[in-house]
Amino acid sequence: MTELTAGMGARLGALTGALGFAALAAILGLWAAFRSGREIHDTILNYLQQYAAASADPRMQPIIELLKTPEGFSFFMILTLIMTLIAFLVFSTVGGAIGTFLPRRKPRL
C-alpha cells in the first residue's frame, strides 16, 4: 500500500475543492435558471442595502450605487464566484495536506 504524502493530500484536496465549487456553481446556476435576473438582482441589492444601513461606513454608498447598474452587478457576481473558487481551492488544499500529515505523527508518551 502506498503511503500518502502531504503533496498527494494537497492535490486530492484541491481536486475535492474544485469538485465542490463545481457542485455549488451548478446549484446556483439551476437556482438562477428558475428565477428572473431582476429578482436575483433585487434580492442581493436589498440585502446589501440593509447591511450598508446597519454599517456606518460612508464608503458603502458608492458601492451600492455601482451595484444598481447591470455592469456593476455582473462584475460583483463574477468577482464573488472567483473569490469563492479561490477559497474552495485554498482551504481544501490545506486541509488535504494537513489530513495526510496528522495521522503519521507519533503519539506522545
N, C-alpha and C positions, 0 to 999 in steps of 0.2 A: 504494500500500500504506500502510495506517495504521500509524503508529509507536505502539508500546505505551508507555503511561505507567506510572509506579510505582503509581498508583491502580488502573489496569486490571489490572496484575500482582497487586496485593494482592487484588482481588476474585476474580480467577481462582484465586489461591492459596487463598482462603477457600472457594471452591466445591470445589476439589480436596480440601481438608481435610474438608469436610462429607461428600463422597462417600467418602473414605477411612474416616471414622468410621462411616458407614452400612454399609460393607462389613464392617468389624470387628464392628459390632453384629450384623449378620446372621450372621456366622460364629459369634459367641458364642451367639447365640440358637439356632442349629442344634445347637451343642455341648450347650447346656443342655437342649434338647428330647430328646436321646438319652441323657441322664444323669439320675439321680434327684436331686432337690433335696438330699436328705440327703448323697449322695456328694459333690456340689459343696461343700456347707457344710463337711463333714468335711475335704475336701482343703485348702480355704483355711484353715480353722481350724488344722489340723496345721502348715501352712507358717508361719502367724503365731506359733504356739506355739514352733516351732523358732527363729524369729527372735527372739522375746522371751527365750528361754533363752540365746541367744548374746549378747544385749544385757543389760547390767547396769542398764538403765533401770527403776526401780521403777514408773514411770507406765504401763508396758505391761500390767501385770496387770489393772487395771480395764478396759482396752480389750479384752483377751481375754475377760474375763467378760461384757462387753457384747455381744461378737460371738457368744457362745454362745446368746443369745436370738434368736428369729426376727425381732423388730423391729430389734434392733441389727444383725443381719446384712443385712437388707434396706436399712437406712439406709446401711451401709457399701458395699453394691453400687451403690446409686443415686448416692452421692457419688463413688465411683470412676468411674462412667460419665460423670458431669457433668464431673469434672476431666479425663478423657480427651478428651471433646469439646472443652473449652476449649483443651487443649494442642494438639490437632489443628488447630483453627482459628487459634490464635495463631502457631504455628510455620509453618503453610502460608501464612498471610497475609504474614508477614515474609519468608519465602522467595520468594514470588511478587513482592513489591515489590523485593527485592534482585536477583532474577533478571532483572527488566526494566531495572534501573538499571545493572548491571555491564557489559553489552555496549556501552552507549553511552559509556563512559569512553574518553577519548583516550589512546592509548599514549604512555608517556614516552619521550623520546629520550635 
